Amino acid sequence: MTNTPRTAQAPAAPTIEELEEQQRRLVFRRFTEDDAWALGSLLVEMARQRQAPVAIGIHRAGRRLFHAALPGSTPDNDAWIARKRRVVERYGAASYLVGARFRAKGTTFEESSRLDPDTYAAHGGSFPIDVEGVGVIGAVTVSGLPQVRDHQLVVEALERFLGE
């Protein structure tokens, strides 16, 4: 009998209802450059604790406010950040939620969105920066883990940052 290391089971994919609930409650009162730095720094700290090989991006109104590439991440992660962020900007919803809505209809984002998959990716990891009374003004994005884990890392950071 060989002694093989145990691997953590992949987390269960959240339901559409759970994803929508996350989006309803994870709303900012305001979002400044200082907030982007603090949120990005929190994500870096969380990713380092988990030794997660991720890249992190925070954008507001087409402007990059924060970027970090941790050990093990690659230039491909930066491309994924851009593609997932564009989905949030276009749909005003988390990239994972957008993909889940297409799957619930029995199709995929790539098959049915009529958008270039080299430009848009409805994979988990990008979450809208939604400001009370304003709406979606940007996105916080993680890339480098399986999409459910990318999404969960962002949500956990937002919950901590917003004091939930």
N, CA, C and O of each residue as an XYZ file, in Angstrom:
656
protein
N       0.844     -1.178      0.000
C       0.000      0.000      0.000
C       0.890      1.242      0.000
O       1.780      1.382      0.838
N       0.639      2.126     -0.938
C       1.441      3.347     -1.019
C       0.799      4.440     -0.182
O      -0.416      4.484      0.011
N       1.637      5.290      0.292
C       1.161      6.404      1.089
C       1.099      7.633      0.194
O       2.114      8.291     -0.035
N      -0.077      7.941     -0.306
C      -0.234      9.088     -1.193
C      -0.799     10.257     -0.410
O      -1.643     10.070      0.467
N      -0.338     11.466     -0.719
C      -0.852     12.618      0.013
C      -2.325     12.840     -0.301
O      -2.784     12.615     -1.421
N      -3.040     13.280      0.701
C      -4.450     13.611      0.499
C      -4.547     14.991     -0.134
O      -3.812     15.907      0.235
N      -5.432     15.129     -1.061
C      -5.655     16.442     -1.663
C      -6.993     16.967     -1.181
O      -7.941     16.206     -0.988
N      -7.056     18.235     -0.993
C      -8.309     18.841     -0.547
C      -9.350     18.689     -1.633
O      -9.086     18.908     -2.815
N     -10.537     18.310     -1.204
C     -11.624     18.172     -2.155
C     -11.989     19.551     -2.696
O     -11.969     20.547     -1.973
N     -12.318     19.582     -3.967
C     -12.723     20.854     -4.558
C     -14.006     21.331     -3.885
O     -14.899     20.530     -3.610
N     -14.098     22.626     -3.620
C     -15.317     23.136     -2.991
C     -16.504     22.993     -3.938
O     -16.357     23.005     -5.160
N     -17.672     22.858     -3.341
C     -18.889     22.767     -4.144
C     -19.137     24.090     -4.857
O     -18.887     25.166     -4.314
N     -19.625     23.987     -6.062
C     -19.952     25.198     -6.816
C     -21.161     25.869     -6.184
O     -22.150     25.199     -5.883
N     -21.101     27.170     -5.978
C     -22.263     27.869     -5.413
C     -23.423     27.878     -6.404
O     -23.220     27.834     -7.618
N     -24.627     27.934     -5.873
C     -25.813     28.013     -6.728
C     -25.978     29.439     -7.237
O     -25.344     30.368     -6.736
N     -26.821     29.596     -8.219
C     -27.124     30.939     -8.730
C     -27.691     31.796     -7.612
O     -27.347     32.972     -7.490
N     -28.556     31.214     -6.799
C     -29.154     31.969     -5.691
C     -28.075     32.431     -4.710
O     -28.119     33.567     -4.239
N     -27.112     31.570     -4.399
C     -26.025     31.950     -3.499
C     -25.165     33.049     -4.112
O     -24.765     33.987     -3.422
N     -24.884     32.936     -5.390
C     -24.083     33.954     -6.078
C     -24.803     35.299     -6.096
O     -24.188     36.341     -5.871
N     -26.099     35.273     -6.363
C     -26.878     36.517     -6.375
C     -26.940     37.133     -4.984
O     -26.883     38.355     -4.844
N     -27.056     36.294     -3.951
C     -27.086     36.787     -2.574
C     -25.758     37.444     -2.212
O     -25.740     38.486     -1.557
N     -24.647     36.841     -2.633
C     -23.335     37.449     -2.385
C     -23.282     38.834     -3.007
O     -22.805     39.788     -2.392
N     -23.768     38.930     -4.212
C     -23.698     40.208     -4.902
C     -24.596     41.263     -4.252
O     -24.249     42.444     -4.231
N     -25.741     40.844     -3.725
C     -26.634     41.793     -3.048
C     -26.009     42.365     -1.779
O     -26.199     43.541     -1.468
N     -25.267     41.544     -1.051
C     -24.764     42.011      0.242
C     -23.361     42.608      0.189
O     -22.996     43.369      1.085
N     -22.572     42.292     -0.820
C     -21.191     42.784     -0.872
C     -21.129     44.084     -1.675
O     -20.637     44.127     -2.803
N     -21.643     45.128     -1.056
C     -21.763     46.443     -1.678
C     -20.979     47.450     -0.837
O     -21.004     47.408      0.393
N     -20.300     48.333     -1.509
C     -19.476     49.364     -0.859
C     -20.287     50.637     -0.641
O     -21.216     50.933     -1.392
N     -19.922     51.381      0.391
C     -20.490     52.731      0.577
C     -19.768     53.716     -0.320
O     -20.357     54.671     -0.826
N     -18.475     53.466     -0.507
C     -17.618     54.276     -1.395
C     -16.465     53.370     -1.813
O     -16.259     52.311     -1.220
N     -15.715     53.779     -2.828
C     -14.545     53.004     -3.225
C     -13.503     53.941     -3.807
O     -13.668     54.477     -4.903
N     -12.422     54.132     -3.049
C     -11.362     55.063     -3.426
C     -10.100     54.298     -3.810
O     -10.045     53.072     -3.714
N      -9.100     55.038     -4.242
C      -7.797     54.445     -4.521
C      -7.223     53.788     -3.272
O      -6.618     52.719     -3.350
N      -7.413     54.431     -2.112
C      -6.940     53.848     -0.854
C      -7.666     52.539     -0.540
O      -7.060     51.599     -0.026
N      -8.952     52.480     -0.848
C      -9.707     51.237     -0.648
C      -9.167     50.136     -1.562
O      -9.059     48.982     -1.149
N      -8.832     50.493     -2.794
C      -8.270     49.503     -3.726
C      -6.958     48.951     -3.178
O      -6.714     47.745     -3.234
N      -6.118     49.833     -2.649
C      -4.844     49.389     -2.078
C      -5.077     48.457     -0.893
O      -4.447     47.404     -0.793
N      -5.982     48.845      0.004
C      -6.253     48.039      1.199
C      -6.858     46.687      0.832
O      -6.448     45.664      1.381
N      -7.816     46.664     -0.075
C      -8.431     45.410     -0.502
C      -7.422     44.529     -1.232
O      -7.353     43.324     -0.992
N      -6.649     45.129     -2.115
C      -5.628     44.367     -2.831
C      -4.584     43.795     -1.880
O      -4.159     42.649     -2.032
N      -4.177     44.585     -0.915
C      -3.198     44.112      0.072
C      -3.760     42.976      0.908
O      -3.042     42.031      1.233
N      -5.039     43.058      1.260
C      -5.697     41.972      1.988
C      -5.702     40.698      1.144
O      -5.405     39.617      1.653
N      -6.034     40.819     -0.127
C      -6.021     39.655     -1.018
C      -4.622     39.049     -1.130
O      -4.472     37.827     -1.125
N      -3.608     39.891     -1.230
C      -2.231     39.396     -1.291
C      -1.903     38.620     -0.017
O      -1.348     37.523     -0.078
N      -2.245     39.191      1.124
C      -1.977     38.524      2.407
C      -2.680     37.167      2.477
O      -2.072     36.172      2.873
N      -3.943     37.126      2.099
C      -4.708     35.874      2.138
C      -4.108     34.841      1.180
O      -3.980     33.665      1.521
N      -3.742     35.295     -0.022
C      -3.168     34.379     -1.009
C      -1.809     33.853     -0.545
O      -1.507     32.673     -0.726
N      -0.998     34.714      0.047
C       0.312     34.269      0.551
C       0.145     33.227      1.659
O       0.876     32.237      1.688
N      -0.800     33.438      2.560
C      -1.048     32.476      3.633
C      -1.402     31.102      3.069
O      -1.083     30.075      3.668
N      -2.066     31.093      1.911
C      -2.503     29.840      1.285
C      -1.513     29.338      0.237
O      -1.722     28.298     -0.387
N      -0.435     30.094      0.057
C       0.556     29.801     -0.978
C      -0.124     29.648     -2.343
O       0.203     28.755     -3.125
N      -1.066     30.533     -2.601
C      -1.839     30.505     -3.838
C      -1.076     31.233     -4.946
O      -0.703     32.393     -4.775
N      -0.843     30.574     -6.064
C      -0.097     31.174     -7.173
C      -0.995     32.046     -8.055
O      -1.296     31.693     -9.195
N      -1.412     33.178     -7.515
C      -2.409     33.994     -8.204
C      -1.873     35.362     -8.600
O      -0.872     35.853     -8.078
N      -2.582     35.942     -9.538
C      -2.439     37.358     -9.860
C      -3.739     38.023     -9.422
O      -4.807     37.412     -9.467
N      -3.638     39.274     -9.002
C      -4.773     40.013     -8.458
C      -4.846     41.345     -9.177
O      -3.830     42.015     -9.364
N      -6.047     41.728     -9.579
C      -6.239     43.023    -10.217
C      -7.474     43.712     -9.700
O      -8.510     43.077     -9.502
N      -7.372     45.013     -9.478
C      -8.530     45.817     -9.101
C      -8.600     46.990    -10.063
O      -7.641     47.746    -10.221
N      -9.756     47.125    -10.703
C      -9.972     48.176    -11.695
C     -11.215     48.974    -11.328
O     -12.178     48.441    -10.776
N     -11.173     50.256    -11.645
C     -12.333     51.129    -11.467
C     -12.412     52.050    -12.674
O     -11.454     52.746    -13.009
N     -13.563     52.039    -13.316
C     -13.817     52.927    -14.457
C     -12.703     52.849    -15.499
O     -12.226     53.873    -15.989
N     -12.296     51.627    -15.830
C     -11.288     51.432    -16.862
C      -9.862     51.721    -16.436
O      -8.955     51.715    -17.268
N      -9.653     51.973    -15.165
C      -8.322     52.325    -14.661
C      -7.835     51.260    -13.680
O      -8.546     50.906    -12.740
N      -6.638     50.756    -13.897
C      -6.074     49.780    -12.966
C      -5.595     50.514    -11.718
O      -4.751     51.408    -11.782
N      -6.163     50.107    -10.577
C      -5.785     50.719     -9.303
C      -4.843     49.838     -8.494
O      -4.117     50.327     -7.628
N      -4.855     48.529     -8.780
C      -4.013     47.603     -8.024
C      -3.710     46.395     -8.889
O      -4.569     45.897     -9.617
N      -2.463     45.932     -8.794
C      -2.079     44.688     -9.449
C      -0.970     44.043     -8.644
O      -0.051     44.712     -8.171
N      -1.071     42.724     -8.495
C      -0.007     41.949     -7.856
C       0.067     40.596     -8.541
O      -0.956     39.998     -8.875
N       1.286     40.123     -8.744
C       1.524     38.791     -9.302
C       2.361     38.030     -8.284
O       3.524     38.365     -8.057
N       1.779     37.015     -7.676
C       2.457     36.256     -6.630
C       3.259     35.114     -7.238
O       3.021     34.728     -8.383
N       4.208     34.570     -6.478
C       5.019     33.466     -6.993
C       4.147     32.320     -7.507
O       3.199     31.884     -6.854
N       4.506     31.855     -8.692
C       3.765     30.771     -9.325
C       2.733     31.245    -10.326
O       2.254     30.456    -11.140
N       2.381     32.523    -10.279
C       1.449     33.045    -11.282
C       2.221     33.266    -12.586
O       3.451     33.296    -12.595
N       1.481     33.418    -13.676
C       2.091     33.555    -14.992
C       1.460     34.722    -15.750
O       0.443     35.261    -15.314
N       2.045     35.114    -16.868
C       1.412     36.153    -17.687
C       0.005     35.766    -18.147
O      -0.829     36.641    -18.382
N      -0.266     34.467    -18.277
C      -1.621     34.040    -18.635
C      -2.637     34.497    -17.606
O      -3.776     34.809    -17.955
N      -2.239     34.540    -16.339
C      -3.167     34.989    -15.302
C      -3.588     36.432    -15.535
O      -4.738     36.788    -15.278
N      -2.680     37.261    -16.015
C      -3.033     38.648    -16.325
C      -4.054     38.709    -17.457
O      -4.965     39.537    -17.432
N      -3.904     37.835    -18.447
C      -4.878     37.784    -19.542
C      -6.243     37.322    -19.029
O      -7.274     37.852    -19.442
N      -6.248     36.344    -18.137
C      -7.507     35.879    -17.542
C      -8.159     36.989    -16.725
O      -9.379     37.149    -16.765
N      -7.370     37.748    -15.992
C      -7.923     38.875    -15.236
C      -8.656     39.813    -16.179
O      -9.786     40.212    -15.897
N      -8.044     40.164    -17.271
C      -8.663     41.093    -18.221
C      -9.950     40.516    -18.799
O     -10.954     41.221    -18.906
N      -9.926     39.239    -19.171
C     -11.105     38.614    -19.786
C     -12.265     38.503    -18.789
O     -13.413     38.779    -19.137
N     -11.964     38.101    -17.556
C     -13.020     37.976    -16.550
C     -13.560     39.355    -16.153
O     -14.765     39.525    -15.969
N     -12.667     40.329    -16.024
C     -13.078     41.691    -15.675
C     -14.030     42.270    -16.722
O     -14.997     42.948    -16.376
N     -13.761     42.007    -17.980
C     -14.628     42.523    -19.049
C     -16.045     41.965    -18.932
O     -17.010     42.658    -19.255
N     -16.179     40.726    -18.476
C     -17.514     40.143    -18.259
C     -18.241     40.920    -17.169
O     -19.418     41.249    -17.326
N     -17.558     41.218    -16.070
C     -18.172     41.997    -14.991
C     -18.583     43.365    -15.503
O     -19.689     43.825    -15.222
N     -17.715     44.015    -16.243
C     -18.021     45.350    -16.764
C     -19.211     45.320    -17.718
O     -20.031     46.239    -17.713
N     -19.312     44.289    -18.526
C     -20.387     44.206    -19.511
C     -21.727     43.820    -18.891
O     -22.763     44.380    -19.250
N     -21.709     42.862    -17.959
C     -22.942     42.322    -17.393
C     -23.295     42.903    -16.025
O     -24.423     42.733    -15.562
N     -22.360     43.579    -15.374
C     -22.628     44.123    -14.051
C     -22.829     43.048    -13.004
O     -23.507     43.268    -12.000
N     -22.241     41.886    -13.236
C     -22.401     40.751    -12.329
C     -21.086     39.994    -12.247
O     -20.233     40.108    -13.128
N     -20.931     39.214    -11.171
C     -19.728     38.400    -10.999
C     -19.540     37.486    -12.209
O     -20.507     36.948    -12.747
N     -18.305     37.321    -12.622
C     -18.017     36.494    -13.800
C     -18.513     35.057    -13.603
O     -18.989     34.430    -14.550
N     -18.404     34.542    -12.389
C     -18.883     33.179    -12.120
C     -20.399     33.102    -12.237
O     -20.928     32.119    -12.756
N     -21.106     34.128    -11.762
C     -22.561     34.184    -11.868
C     -22.996     34.234    -13.330
O     -23.946     33.550    -13.712
N     -22.330     35.017    -14.137
C     -22.675     35.103    -15.558
C     -22.540     33.726    -16.208
O     -23.441     33.287    -16.923
N     -21.424     33.046    -15.963
C     -21.240     31.703    -16.516
C     -22.286     30.730    -16.010
O     -22.781     29.902    -16.775
N     -22.634     30.817    -14.719
C     -23.639     29.917    -14.132
C     -25.009     30.133    -14.765
O     -25.755     29.176    -14.976
N     -25.338     31.373    -15.065
C     -26.636     31.653    -15.704
C     -26.710     31.028    -17.101
O     -27.758     30.515    -17.493
N     -25.622     31.068    -17.842
C     -25.608     30.416    -19.153
C     -25.739     28.903    -18.990
O     -26.505     28.264    -19.711
N     -24.989     28.326    -18.040
C     -25.060     26.875    -17.813
C     -26.460     26.450    -17.399
O     -26.919     25.379    -17.794
N     -27.148     27.274    -16.608
C     -28.506     26.953    -16.163
C     -29.479     26.889    -17.339
O     -30.516     26.230    -17.261
N     -29.139     27.576    -18.420
C     -29.970     27.543    -19.629
C     -29.583     26.394    -20.557
O     -30.122     26.271    -21.657
N     -28.647     25.553    -20.110
C     -28.252     24.399    -20.908
C     -27.245     24.718    -21.998
O     -27.132     23.983    -22.979
N     -26.518     25.805    -21.829
C     -25.524     26.201    -22.824
C     -24.280     26.690    -22.087
O     -24.159     26.522    -20.873
N     -23.376     27.287    -22.819
C     -22.206     27.901    -22.198
C     -22.092     29.339    -22.667
O     -22.659     29.729    -23.688
N     -21.356     30.105    -21.910
C     -21.082     31.494    -22.273
C     -20.418     31.544    -23.650
O     -20.780     32.360    -24.498
N     -19.442     30.658    -23.856
C     -18.688     30.653    -25.114
C     -19.598     30.359    -26.309
O     -19.432     30.949    -27.377
N     -20.559     29.445    -26.129
C     -21.459     29.069    -27.220
C     -22.511     30.134    -27.514
O     -22.872     30.345    -28.672
N     -23.006     30.803    -26.476
C     -24.216     31.603    -26.643
C     -24.086     33.102    -26.428
O     -25.021     33.833    -26.753
N     -22.989     33.587    -25.905
C     -22.897     35.024    -25.604
C     -22.665     35.879    -26.846
O     -22.949     37.076    -26.845
N     -22.151     35.263    -27.895
C     -21.786     35.967    -29.123
C     -20.636     36.951    -28.900
O     -20.449     37.897    -29.665
N     -19.869     36.702    -27.828
C     -18.698     37.530    -27.530
C     -17.437     36.725    -27.777
O     -17.429     35.504    -27.622
N     -16.382     37.405    -28.158
C     -15.106     36.760    -28.454
C     -14.503     36.158    -27.183
O     -14.211     36.896    -26.242
N     -14.306     34.818    -27.131
C     -13.739     34.198    -25.933
C     -12.286     34.596    -25.666
O     -11.777     34.350    -24.572
N     -11.624     35.193    -26.625
C     -10.278     35.713    -26.380
C     -10.330     37.057    -25.649
O      -9.312     37.540    -25.152
N     -11.523     37.655    -25.587
C     -11.705     38.945    -24.943
C     -12.526     38.845    -23.655
O     -12.328     39.634    -22.731
N     -13.445     37.879    -23.592
C     -14.348     37.705    -22.454
C     -14.283     36.279    -21.931
O     -14.223     35.331    -22.714
N     -14.296     36.125    -20.610
C     -14.323     34.797    -19.988
C     -15.246     34.826    -18.770
O     -14.980     35.524    -17.792
N     -16.332     34.057    -18.846
C     -17.281     33.977    -17.726
C     -16.866     32.836    -16.806
O     -17.615     31.880    -16.603
N     -15.678     32.950    -16.262
C     -15.119     31.986    -15.306
C     -15.000     32.690    -13.969
O     -14.870     33.913    -13.921
N     -15.042     31.945    -12.896
C     -15.012     32.518    -11.566
C     -13.743     33.278    -11.266
O     -12.658     32.915    -11.718
N     -13.896     34.347    -10.489
C     -12.731     35.092    -10.033
C     -12.831     36.592    -10.140
O     -11.985     37.300     -9.595
N     -13.846     37.106    -10.832
C     -13.994     38.555    -10.918
C     -15.341     38.933    -10.318
O     -16.371     38.344    -10.647
N     -15.317     39.925     -9.433
C     -16.515     40.325     -8.697
C     -16.694     41.829     -8.845
O     -15.722     42.583     -8.805
N     -17.949     42.267     -9.017
C     -18.169     43.704     -9.214
C     -17.892     44.529     -7.966
O     -18.165     44.104     -6.843
N     -17.351     45.704     -8.188
C     -17.261     46.722     -7.145
C     -18.522     47.562     -7.327
O     -18.609     48.411     -8.213
N     -19.484     47.297     -6.465
C     -20.798     47.920     -6.530
C     -20.900     48.928     -5.386
O     -20.753     48.565     -4.219
N     -21.151     50.184     -5.721
C     -21.228     51.243     -4.727
C     -22.689     51.655     -4.548
O     -23.403     51.915     -5.516
N     -23.118     51.707     -3.269
C     -24.491     52.110     -2.945
C     -24.861     53.398     -3.665
O     -24.113     54.375     -3.634
N     -26.021     53.393     -4.314
C     -26.521     54.588     -4.969
C     -25.831     54.938     -6.270
O     -26.226     55.890     -6.942
N     -24.796     54.177     -6.640
C     -24.046     54.456     -7.868
C     -24.156     53.287     -8.844
O     -24.467     53.476    -10.020
N     -23.900     52.087     -8.347
C     -23.900     50.896     -9.187
C     -22.495     50.342     -9.339
O     -21.587     50.687     -8.584
N     -22.335     49.483    -10.320
C     -21.052     48.823    -10.553
C     -20.082     49.807    -11.196
O     -20.352     50.367    -12.259
N     -18.942     50.004    -10.526
C     -17.947     50.965    -11.017
C     -16.629     50.294    -11.386
O     -15.725     50.944    -11.911
N     -16.515     48.992    -11.114
C     -15.263     48.310    -11.393
C     -15.343     46.863    -10.987
O     -16.426     46.306    -10.804
N     -14.153     46.249    -10.845
C     -14.092     44.822    -10.522
C     -12.819     44.513     -9.758
O     -11.779     45.144     -9.951
N     -12.930     43.528     -8.890
C     -11.770     42.942     -8.219
C     -11.665     41.512     -8.741
O     -12.647     40.770     -8.752
N     -10.454     41.135     -9.176
C     -10.297     39.874     -9.889
C      -9.078     39.108     -9.401
O      -8.028     39.682     -9.113
N      -9.250     37.785     -9.317
C      -8.167     36.866     -8.973
C      -8.099     35.811    -10.062
O      -9.129     35.355    -10.560
N      -6.878     35.422    -10.434
C      -6.684     34.352    -11.403
C      -5.483     33.507    -11.008
O      -4.446     34.029    -10.601
N      -5.638     32.197    -11.133
C      -4.529     31.287    -10.868
C      -4.961     29.991    -10.225
O      -4.211     29.015    -10.230
N      -6.164     29.964     -9.670
C      -6.709     28.777     -9.029
C      -7.870     28.256     -9.881
O      -8.284     28.931    -10.824
N      -8.404     27.071     -9.570
C      -9.642     26.665    -10.239
C     -10.711     27.740    -10.004
O     -10.705     28.409     -8.971
N     -11.617     27.900    -10.955
C     -12.524     29.047    -10.928
C     -13.353     29.170     -9.653
O     -13.606     30.290     -9.208
N     -13.781     28.078     -9.057
C     -14.552     28.169     -7.812
C     -13.676     28.756     -6.711
O     -14.139     29.578     -5.921
N     -12.424     28.343     -6.656
C     -11.513     28.856     -5.623
C     -11.150     30.320     -5.868
O     -11.052     31.098     -4.919
N     -10.950     30.705     -7.138
C     -10.729     32.131     -7.448
C     -11.902     32.954     -6.917
O     -11.711     33.964     -6.239
N     -13.110     32.507     -7.235
C     -14.317     33.225     -6.806
C     -14.386     33.298     -5.286
O     -14.634     34.364     -4.722
N     -14.168     32.174     -4.631
C     -14.280     32.136     -3.171
C     -13.239     33.017     -2.486
O     -13.528     33.628     -1.457
N     -12.041     33.087     -3.043
C     -11.006     33.945     -2.464
C     -11.442     35.410     -2.517
O     -11.287     36.141     -1.538
N     -11.977     35.833     -3.639
C     -12.437     37.210     -3.773
C     -13.588     37.484     -2.803
O     -13.590     38.507     -2.119
N     -14.555     36.584     -2.741
C     -15.711     36.785     -1.857
C     -15.272     36.847     -0.401
O     -15.735     37.704      0.352
N     -14.388     35.953     -0.001
C     -13.901     35.961      1.386
C     -13.193     37.279      1.705
O     -13.383     37.837      2.786
N     -12.391     37.769      0.788
C     -11.700     39.044      0.999
C     -12.707     40.196      1.094
O     -12.567     41.073      1.945
N     -13.704     40.193      0.235
C     -14.719     41.249      0.290
C     -15.494     41.199      1.609
O     -15.787     42.240      2.197
N     -15.824     40.000      2.070
C     -16.527     39.865      3.350
C     -15.683     40.443      4.485
O     -16.199     41.170      5.333
N     -14.410     40.127      4.503
C     -13.521     40.671      5.544
C     -13.418     42.189      5.417
O     -13.548     42.919      6.399
N     -13.186     42.643      4.202
C     -12.980     44.072      3.964
C     -14.212     44.890      4.358
O     -14.098     45.967      4.944
N     -15.377     44.363      4.026
C     -16.627     45.082      4.312
C     -17.130     44.821      5.731
O     -18.178     45.331      6.129
N     -16.377     44.025      6.491
C     -16.708     43.801      7.891
C     -17.847     42.844      8.130
O     -18.554     42.955      9.131
N     -18.037     41.898      7.218
C     -19.127     40.919      7.403
C     -18.626     39.712      8.151
O     -19.390     38.781      8.404
